Amino acid sequence: MDGLDNLDPHWAWLAIGLILAAAEMAVPGVFLIWLAGAALVTGVVAWLLPIGLPIQIVIFALLAILAVFTGRNYLRANPVEEADPKMNHRGARLAGETAVVTQAIVGGSGRIRHGDSEWLARGPDAAPGVRVRITGSDGAVLLVEPVE
């Protein structure tokens, strides 16, 4: 155990920084990376300057707060663009497709069939069997219009 007694705190800060960075990759959320950066910078400062552990903790806390707020403001001003913004919005993906009315659309609501699924639909009145075009969605309800 003599080896652990001589361990410099900067190695611990560097290890914590690397562990937090790895955790950010495993559980993405763009939060742990700022703490990882603060820990790595604290480790480098502790390596270069002869400062005690209490000062190192204060440096880490200040850097972590600064990094989180700076990162949050940066991401708010420059949002990450999704590769496929409609990926988890099945109704939005169907926009432009055609479907068949299965339950008459009366008073603005009815049911349609698209592929092997039946959906609630909202749009102008239409009888069963009429083809409609999906124009969008409102939650789980598809918005439709007659096909011309």
TIRO-2110 file (N, C-alpha, C; in Angstrom, 1 decimal):
// TIRO-2110
0.8, -1.2, 0.0, N, 1, A
0.0, 0.0, 0.0, CA, 1, A
0.8, 1.3, 0.0, C, 1, A
2.2, 1.1, 0.1, N, 2, A
3.0, 2.3, 0.1, CA, 2, A
2.9, 3.1, -1.2, C, 2, A
2.6, 2.4, -2.3, N, 3, A
2.5, 3.0, -3.6, CA, 3, A
1.3, 4.0, -3.6, C, 3, A
0.2, 3.6, -3.0, N, 4, A
-0.9, 4.5, -3.0, CA, 4, A
-0.7, 5.7, -2.1, C, 4, A
0.1, 5.6, -1.1, N, 5, A
0.4, 6.7, -0.2, CA, 5, A
1.1, 7.8, -0.9, C, 5, A
1.9, 7.5, -1.9, N, 6, A
2.7, 8.5, -2.6, CA, 6, A
2.0, 8.9, -3.9, C, 6, A
0.8, 8.5, -4.1, N, 7, A
0.1, 8.9, -5.3, CA, 7, A
-0.2, 10.4, -5.3, C, 7, A
0.2, 11.1, -6.3, N, 8, A
-0.1, 12.6, -6.4, CA, 8, A
-1.6, 12.8, -6.8, C, 8, A
-2.2, 13.8, -6.2, N, 9, A
-3.6, 14.0, -6.5, CA, 9, A
-3.9, 14.3, -7.9, C, 9, A
-2.9, 14.8, -8.7, N, 10, A
-3.2, 15.2, -10.1, CA, 10, A
-3.5, 14.0, -10.9, C, 10, A
-3.0, 12.8, -10.5, N, 11, A
-3.3, 11.6, -11.2, CA, 11, A
-4.8, 11.2, -11.0, C, 11, A
-5.2, 11.4, -9.8, N, 12, A
-6.6, 11.2, -9.5, CA, 12, A
-7.6, 12.1, -10.3, C, 12, A
-7.2, 13.4, -10.4, N, 13, A
-8.0, 14.3, -11.2, CA, 13, A
-8.0, 13.9, -12.7, C, 13, A
-6.9, 13.5, -13.2, N, 14, A
-6.8, 13.1, -14.6, CA, 14, A
-7.6, 11.8, -14.8, C, 14, A
-7.5, 10.9, -13.9, N, 15, A
-8.3, 9.6, -14.0, CA, 15, A
-9.8, 9.9, -13.9, C, 15, A
-10.2, 10.8, -13.0, N, 16, A
-11.6, 11.2, -12.9, CA, 16, A
-12.1, 11.8, -14.2, C, 16, A
-11.3, 12.7, -14.8, N, 17, A
-11.6, 13.3, -16.0, CA, 17, A
-11.8, 12.3, -17.1, C, 17, A
-10.9, 11.3, -17.2, N, 18, A
-11.1, 10.3, -18.3, CA, 18, A
-12.3, 9.4, -18.0, C, 18, A
-12.5, 9.1, -16.8, N, 19, A
-13.7, 8.3, -16.5, CA, 19, A
-15.0, 9.0, -16.8, C, 19, A
-15.1, 10.3, -16.5, N, 20, A
-16.2, 11.1, -16.8, CA, 20, A
-16.4, 11.2, -18.4, C, 20, A
-15.3, 11.4, -19.1, N, 21, A
-15.4, 11.5, -20.5, CA, 21, A
-15.9, 10.1, -21.1, C, 21, A
-15.4, 9.0, -20.6, N, 22, A
-15.9, 7.7, -21.0, CA, 22, A
-17.3, 7.5, -20.7, C, 22, A
-17.8, 8.0, -19.5, N, 23, A
-19.2, 7.9, -19.1, CA, 23, A
-20.0, 8.8, -20.1, C, 23, A
-19.5, 9.9, -20.5, N, 24, A
-20.3, 10.7, -21.5, CA, 24, A
-20.5, 10.0, -22.8, C, 24, A
-19.5, 9.2, -23.2, N, 25, A
-19.7, 8.4, -24.4, CA, 25, A
-20.7, 7.3, -24.2, C, 25, A
-20.7, 6.7, -23.0, N, 26, A
-21.6, 5.6, -22.8, CA, 26, A
-23.0, 6.0, -22.5, C, 26, A
-23.2, 7.2, -21.9, N, 27, A
-24.5, 7.7, -21.6, CA, 27, A
-24.5, 9.2, -22.1, C, 27, A
-24.7, 9.4, -23.4, N, 28, A
-24.7, 10.7, -24.0, CA, 28, A
-25.8, 11.6, -23.4, C, 28, A
-25.4, 12.8, -23.2, N, 29, A
-26.3, 13.8, -22.7, CA, 29, A
-25.7, 15.2, -22.7, C, 29, A
-24.4, 15.3, -23.1, N, 30, A
-23.7, 16.5, -23.1, CA, 30, A
-23.7, 17.2, -21.8, C, 30, A
-23.4, 16.5, -20.7, N, 31, A
-23.3, 17.1, -19.4, CA, 31, A
-22.0, 16.7, -18.8, C, 31, A
-21.7, 15.4, -18.8, N, 32, A
-20.5, 14.9, -18.1, CA, 32, A
-19.2, 15.4, -18.7, C, 32, A
-19.3, 15.7, -20.0, N, 33, A
-18.1, 16.1, -20.7, CA, 33, A
-17.5, 17.4, -20.1, C, 33, A
-18.4, 18.3, -19.6, N, 34, A
-18.0, 19.6, -19.0, CA, 34, A
-17.3, 19.3, -17.7, C, 34, A
-17.8, 18.3, -17.0, N, 35, A
-17.2, 18.0, -15.7, CA, 35, A
-15.9, 17.3, -16.0, C, 35, A
-15.8, 16.5, -17.0, N, 36, A
-14.6, 15.8, -17.4, CA, 36, A
-13.5, 16.9, -17.7, C, 36, A
-13.9, 17.9, -18.5, N, 37, A
-12.9, 18.9, -18.8, CA, 37, A
-12.4, 19.7, -17.6, C, 37, A
-13.3, 19.9, -16.7, N, 38, A
-12.9, 20.6, -15.4, CA, 38, A
-12.0, 19.7, -14.6, C, 38, A
-12.2, 18.4, -14.6, N, 39, A
-11.3, 17.5, -13.8, CA, 39, A
-10.0, 17.5, -14.5, C, 39, A
-10.0, 17.4, -15.8, N, 40, A
-8.7, 17.3, -16.5, CA, 40, A
-7.9, 18.6, -16.3, C, 40, A
-8.5, 19.7, -16.4, N, 41, A
-7.8, 21.0, -16.2, CA, 41, A
-7.3, 21.1, -14.8, C, 41, A
-8.1, 20.7, -13.8, N, 42, A
-7.7, 20.7, -12.4, CA, 42, A
-6.5, 19.8, -12.3, C, 42, A
-6.5, 18.6, -12.9, N, 43, A
-5.3, 17.7, -12.8, CA, 43, A
-4.1, 18.3, -13.4, C, 43, A
-4.2, 19.0, -14.5, N, 44, A
-3.0, 19.7, -15.1, CA, 44, A
-2.5, 20.8, -14.2, C, 44, A
-3.4, 21.6, -13.6, N, 45, A
-3.0, 22.7, -12.7, CA, 45, A
-2.3, 22.1, -11.5, C, 45, A
-2.9, 21.0, -10.9, N, 46, A
-2.3, 20.4, -9.8, CA, 46, A
-0.9, 19.8, -10.1, C, 46, A
-0.7, 19.4, -11.3, N, 47, A
0.5, 18.8, -11.7, CA, 47, A
1.6, 19.9, -11.8, C, 47, A
1.2, 21.1, -12.4, N, 48, A
2.1, 22.1, -12.6, CA, 48, A
2.4, 23.0, -11.4, C, 48, A
1.4, 23.2, -10.5, N, 49, A
1.6, 24.1, -9.4, CA, 49, A
1.5, 23.3, -8.1, C, 49, A
2.3, 23.6, -7.1, N, 50, A
2.2, 22.9, -5.8, CA, 50, A
1.1, 23.5, -4.9, C, 50, A
-0.1, 23.0, -5.2, N, 51, A
-1.3, 23.4, -4.4, CA, 51, A
-1.9, 22.2, -3.7, C, 51, A
-2.6, 22.5, -2.6, N, 52, A
-3.1, 21.5, -1.7, CA, 52, A
-4.5, 21.0, -2.3, C, 52, A
-5.0, 19.9, -1.7, N, 53, A
-6.2, 19.3, -2.1, CA, 53, A
-7.4, 20.3, -2.0, C, 53, A
-7.5, 21.0, -0.9, N, 54, A
-8.7, 21.9, -0.7, CA, 54, A
-8.7, 23.0, -1.9, C, 54, A
-7.6, 23.5, -2.3, N, 55, A
-7.6, 24.5, -3.4, CA, 55, A
-7.9, 23.8, -4.7, C, 55, A
-7.5, 22.5, -4.9, N, 56, A
-7.8, 21.8, -6.1, CA, 56, A
-9.3, 21.5, -6.2, C, 56, A
-9.9, 21.3, -5.0, N, 57, A
-11.4, 21.1, -5.0, CA, 57, A
-12.1, 22.4, -5.4, C, 57, A
-11.6, 23.5, -4.9, N, 58, A
-12.2, 24.8, -5.2, CA, 58, A
-12.0, 25.1, -6.7, C, 58, A
-10.9, 24.8, -7.2, N, 59, A
-10.6, 25.0, -8.7, CA, 59, A
-11.5, 24.1, -9.5, C, 59, A
-11.7, 22.9, -9.1, N, 60, A
-12.6, 22.0, -9.9, CA, 60, A
-14.0, 22.5, -9.8, C, 60, A
-14.5, 22.9, -8.6, N, 61, A
-15.9, 23.4, -8.5, CA, 61, A
-16.1, 24.6, -9.4, C, 61, A
-15.2, 25.5, -9.3, N, 62, A
-15.3, 26.8, -10.1, CA, 62, A
-15.3, 26.4, -11.6, C, 62, A
-14.3, 25.6, -12.0, N, 63, A
-14.2, 25.2, -13.5, CA, 63, A
-15.5, 24.4, -13.9, C, 63, A
-16.0, 23.6, -13.0, N, 64, A
-17.2, 22.8, -13.4, CA, 64, A
-18.4, 23.7, -13.6, C, 64, A
-18.6, 24.6, -12.7, N, 65, A
-19.7, 25.6, -12.8, CA, 65, A
-19.5, 26.4, -14.1, C, 65, A
-18.3, 26.9, -14.3, N, 66, A
-18.1, 27.7, -15.5, CA, 66, A
-18.3, 26.9, -16.8, C, 66, A
-17.8, 25.7, -16.8, N, 67, A
-17.9, 24.8, -18.0, CA, 67, A
-19.3, 24.5, -18.3, C, 67, A
-20.1, 24.1, -17.2, N, 68, A
-21.5, 23.7, -17.5, CA, 68, A
-22.3, 24.9, -18.0, C, 68, A
-22.2, 26.0, -17.4, N, 69, A
-22.9, 27.2, -17.9, CA, 69, A
-22.5, 27.7, -19.2, C, 69, A
-21.2, 27.6, -19.5, N, 70, A
-20.7, 28.0, -20.8, CA, 70, A
-21.2, 27.0, -21.9, C, 70, A
-21.1, 25.7, -21.6, N, 71, A
-21.5, 24.7, -22.5, CA, 71, A
-23.0, 24.8, -22.7, C, 71, A
-23.8, 25.0, -21.7, N, 72, A
-25.3, 25.1, -21.8, CA, 72, A
-25.6, 26.3, -22.7, C, 72, A
-25.0, 27.4, -22.5, N, 73, A
-25.3, 28.6, -23.4, CA, 73, A
-24.8, 28.3, -24.8, C, 73, A
-23.7, 27.7, -25.0, N, 74, A
-23.2, 27.4, -26.3, CA, 74, A
-24.2, 26.5, -27.1, C, 74, A
-24.7, 25.4, -26.4, N, 75, A
-25.6, 24.5, -27.0, CA, 75, A
-26.9, 25.1, -27.3, C, 75, A
-27.3, 26.0, -26.4, N, 76, A
-28.6, 26.7, -26.7, CA, 76, A
-28.5, 27.6, -27.9, C, 76, A
-27.4, 28.3, -28.1, N, 77, A
-27.2, 29.1, -29.3, CA, 77, A
-26.9, 28.3, -30.5, C, 77, A
-26.3, 27.1, -30.4, N, 78, A
-25.9, 26.3, -31.5, CA, 78, A
-26.5, 24.9, -31.3, C, 78, A
-27.8, 24.7, -31.5, N, 79, A
-28.3, 23.3, -31.2, CA, 79, A
-27.8, 22.3, -32.1, C, 79, A
-27.7, 21.0, -31.6, N, 80, A
-27.3, 19.9, -32.4, CA, 80, A
-28.4, 19.5, -33.3, C, 80, A
-28.1, 19.5, -34.6, N, 81, A
-29.1, 19.1, -35.6, CA, 81, A
-29.2, 17.6, -35.7, C, 81, A
-30.5, 17.1, -35.7, N, 82, A
-30.7, 15.7, -35.8, CA, 82, A
-30.5, 15.3, -37.3, C, 82, A
-30.0, 14.1, -37.5, N, 83, A
-29.8, 13.5, -38.8, CA, 83, A
-31.1, 13.3, -39.5, C, 83, A
-32.1, 12.8, -38.7, N, 84, A
-33.4, 12.6, -39.2, CA, 84, A
-34.4, 13.1, -38.2, C, 84, A
-34.9, 14.3, -38.3, N, 85, A
-35.7, 14.9, -37.3, CA, 85, A
-37.1, 14.2, -37.2, C, 85, A
-37.5, 13.5, -38.2, N, 86, A
-38.8, 12.8, -38.1, CA, 86, A
-38.7, 11.4, -37.6, C, 86, A
-37.5, 11.0, -37.1, N, 87, A
-37.3, 9.6, -36.8, CA, 87, A
-38.3, 9.0, -35.8, C, 87, A
-38.6, 9.7, -34.7, N, 88, A
-39.5, 9.2, -33.7, CA, 88, A
-40.9, 9.8, -33.8, C, 88, A
-41.2, 10.4, -35.0, N, 89, A
-42.5, 11.0, -35.2, CA, 89, A
-43.1, 10.3, -36.4, C, 89, A
-43.7, 9.1, -36.2, N, 90, A
-44.2, 8.3, -37.3, CA, 90, A
-45.3, 9.1, -38.1, C, 90, A
-46.1, 9.8, -37.4, N, 91, A
-47.2, 10.5, -38.1, CA, 91, A
-46.6, 11.5, -39.1, C, 91, A
-45.6, 12.2, -38.7, N, 92, A
-44.9, 13.2, -39.5, CA, 92, A
-44.3, 12.6, -40.7, C, 92, A
-43.7, 11.4, -40.5, N, 93, A
-43.1, 10.6, -41.6, CA, 93, A
-44.1, 10.3, -42.7, C, 93, A
-45.4, 10.2, -42.4, N, 94, A
-46.4, 9.7, -43.3, CA, 94, A
-46.9, 10.9, -44.2, C, 94, A
-46.5, 12.1, -43.9, N, 95, A
-47.0, 13.3, -44.7, CA, 95, A
-46.7, 13.1, -46.1, C, 95, A
-47.7, 13.3, -47.0, N, 96, A
-47.5, 13.1, -48.4, CA, 96, A
-48.0, 11.8, -48.9, C, 96, A
-48.1, 10.8, -48.0, N, 97, A
-48.6, 9.5, -48.4, CA, 97, A
-50.1, 9.5, -48.6, C, 97, A
-50.6, 8.5, -49.3, N, 98, A
-52.1, 8.3, -49.5, CA, 98, A
-52.6, 7.2, -48.6, C, 98, A
-53.8, 7.3, -48.2, N, 99, A
-54.4, 6.3, -47.4, CA, 99, A
-55.9, 6.1, -47.8, C, 99, A
-56.6, 5.1, -47.2, N, 100, A
-58.0, 4.8, -47.6, CA, 100, A
-58.8, 5.0, -46.3, C, 100, A
-59.9, 5.7, -46.4, N, 101, A
-60.8, 6.0, -45.3, CA, 101, A
-61.5, 4.6, -45.0, C, 101, A
-61.4, 4.2, -43.7, N, 102, A
-62.1, 2.9, -43.3, CA, 102, A
-63.3, 3.2, -42.5, C, 102, A
-63.3, 4.3, -41.8, N, 103, A
-64.5, 4.7, -41.0, CA, 103, A
-64.8, 6.1, -41.5, C, 103, A
-66.0, 6.4, -42.0, N, 104, A
-66.3, 7.7, -42.5, CA, 104, A
-65.8, 8.9, -41.7, C, 104, A
-65.2, 9.8, -42.4, N, 105, A
-64.8, 11.1, -41.7, CA, 105, A
-66.0, 12.0, -41.7, C, 105, A
-66.6, 12.1, -40.5, N, 106, A
-67.8, 12.9, -40.3, CA, 106, A
-67.6, 13.9, -39.2, C, 106, A
-67.9, 15.2, -39.5, N, 107, A
-67.7, 16.2, -38.5, CA, 107, A
-66.2, 16.4, -38.2, C, 107, A
-65.4, 16.1, -39.2, N, 108, A
-64.0, 16.3, -39.1, CA, 108, A
-63.1, 15.2, -38.5, C, 108, A
-63.8, 14.1, -38.1, N, 109, A
-62.9, 13.0, -37.6, CA, 109, A
-63.5, 11.6, -38.1, C, 109, A
-62.5, 10.7, -38.2, N, 110, A
-62.8, 9.3, -38.7, CA, 110, A
-61.6, 8.5, -38.6, C, 110, A
-61.5, 7.4, -39.4, N, 111, A
-60.4, 6.5, -39.3, CA, 111, A
-59.9, 6.2, -40.8, C, 111, A
-58.6, 6.0, -40.9, N, 112, A
-58.0, 5.7, -42.2, CA, 112, A
-57.1, 4.5, -42.1, C, 112, A
-56.8, 3.9, -43.2, N, 113, A
-55.8, 2.8, -43.2, CA, 113, A
-54.6, 3.2, -44.1, C, 113, A
-53.4, 3.0, -43.5, N, 114, A
-52.2, 3.2, -44.3, CA, 114, A
-51.3, 2.0, -44.0, C, 114, A
-51.0, 1.3, -45.1, N, 115, A
-50.3, 0.1, -44.9, CA, 115, A
-51.1, -0.9, -44.1, C, 115, A
-50.5, -1.4, -43.0, N, 116, A
-51.2, -2.4, -42.2, CA, 116, A
-51.7, -1.8, -40.9, C, 116, A
-51.7, -0.4, -40.8, N, 117, A
-52.1, 0.3, -39.6, CA, 117, A
-53.4, 1.1, -39.9, C, 117, A
-54.2, 1.2, -38.8, N, 118, A
-55.3, 2.1, -38.9, CA, 118, A
-55.1, 3.2, -38.0, C, 118, A
-55.4, 4.4, -38.4, N, 119, A
-55.1, 5.7, -37.7, CA, 119, A
-56.4, 6.5, -37.5, C, 119, A
-56.5, 7.2, -36.4, N, 120, A
-57.5, 8.3, -36.3, CA, 120, A
-57.1, 9.3, -37.3, C, 120, A
-58.1, 9.9, -37.9, N, 121, A
-57.9, 11.0, -38.9, CA, 121, A
-58.8, 12.2, -38.7, C, 121, A
-58.3, 13.3, -39.1, N, 122, A
-59.0, 14.5, -39.0, CA, 122, A
-58.9, 15.2, -40.3, C, 122, A
-60.1, 15.7, -40.8, N, 123, A
-60.1, 16.4, -42.1, CA, 123, A
-61.5, 16.5, -42.6, C, 123, A
-61.7, 16.9, -43.9, N, 124, A
-63.0, 17.1, -44.4, CA, 124, A
-63.8, 15.8, -44.5, C, 124, A
-65.1, 15.9, -44.5, N, 125, A
-65.9, 14.7, -44.6, CA, 125, A
-65.6, 13.8, -45.8, C, 125, A
-65.5, 12.5, -45.6, N, 126, A
-65.2, 11.6, -46.6, CA, 126, A
-65.9, 10.2, -46.3, C, 126, A
-66.3, 9.5, -47.3, N, 127, A
-67.0, 8.2, -47.1, CA, 127, A
-65.9, 7.1, -47.1, C, 127, A
-66.3, 5.9, -46.5, N, 128, A
-65.3, 4.8, -46.5, CA, 128, A
-64.9, 4.4, -47.9, C, 128, A
-63.7, 4.1, -48.1, N, 129, A
-63.2, 3.7, -49.4, CA, 129, A
-62.5, 4.8, -50.2, C, 129, A
-62.8, 6.1, -49.8, N, 130, A
-62.2, 7.2, -50.4, CA, 130, A
-60.7, 7.4, -50.1, C, 130, A
-59.9, 7.7, -51.1, N, 131, A
-58.5, 7.9, -50.9, CA, 131, A
-58.2, 9.3, -50.5, C, 131, A
-57.4, 9.4, -49.5, N, 132, A
-57.0, 10.8, -48.9, CA, 132, A
-55.5, 10.9, -48.9, C, 132, A
-55.0, 12.1, -48.8, N, 133, A
-53.6, 12.3, -48.7, CA, 133, A
-53.3, 12.8, -47.3, C, 133, A
-52.3, 12.3, -46.7, N, 134, A
-51.9, 12.7, -45.3, CA, 134, A
-51.1, 13.9, -45.4, C, 134, A
-51.5, 15.0, -44.7, N, 135, A
-50.8, 16.3, -44.8, CA, 135, A
-49.9, 16.5, -43.5, C, 135, A
-50.1, 15.8, -42.5, N, 136, A
-49.4, 16.0, -41.3, CA, 136, A
-50.0, 15.2, -40.1, C, 136, A
-49.6, 15.5, -38.9, N, 137, A
-50.2, 14.8, -37.8, CA, 137, A
-50.3, 15.8, -36.6, C, 137, A
-51.2, 15.4, -35.7, N, 138, A
-51.4, 16.2, -34.5, CA, 138, A
-51.4, 15.1, -33.4, C, 138, A
-50.2, 14.8, -32.9, N, 139, A
-50.1, 13.7, -31.9, CA, 139, A
-50.3, 12.3, -32.7, C, 139, A
-51.2, 11.5, -32.3, N, 140, A
-51.5, 10.3, -32.9, CA, 140, A
-52.6, 10.4, -34.0, C, 140, A
-53.1, 11.6, -34.2, N, 141, A
-54.2, 11.8, -35.2, CA, 141, A
-53.5, 12.3, -36.5, C, 141, A
-53.8, 11.7, -37.6, N, 142, A
-53.3, 12.1, -38.9, CA, 142, A
-54.3, 13.2, -39.5, C, 142, A
-53.7, 14.2, -40.1, N, 143, A
-54.4, 15.2, -40.8, CA, 143, A
-54.5, 14.9, -42.2, C, 143, A
-55.7, 14.9, -42.8, N, 144, A
-55.8, 14.4, -44.2, CA, 144, A
-56.6, 15.4, -45.0, C, 144, A
-56.5, 15.3, -46.4, N, 145, A
-57.3, 16.0, -47.3, CA, 145, A
-57.6, 15.1, -48.5, C, 145, A
-58.6, 15.4, -49.2, N, 146, A
-59.0, 14.5, -50.4, CA, 146, A
-57.9, 14.5, -51.4, C, 146, A
-57.7, 13.4, -52.1, N, 147, A
-56.8, 13.3, -53.2, CA, 147, A
-57.5, 13.8, -54.4, C, 147, A
-56.8, 14.6, -55.2, N, 148, A
-57.4, 15.2, -56.4, CA, 148, A
-57.0, 14.5, -57.6, C, 148, A
END
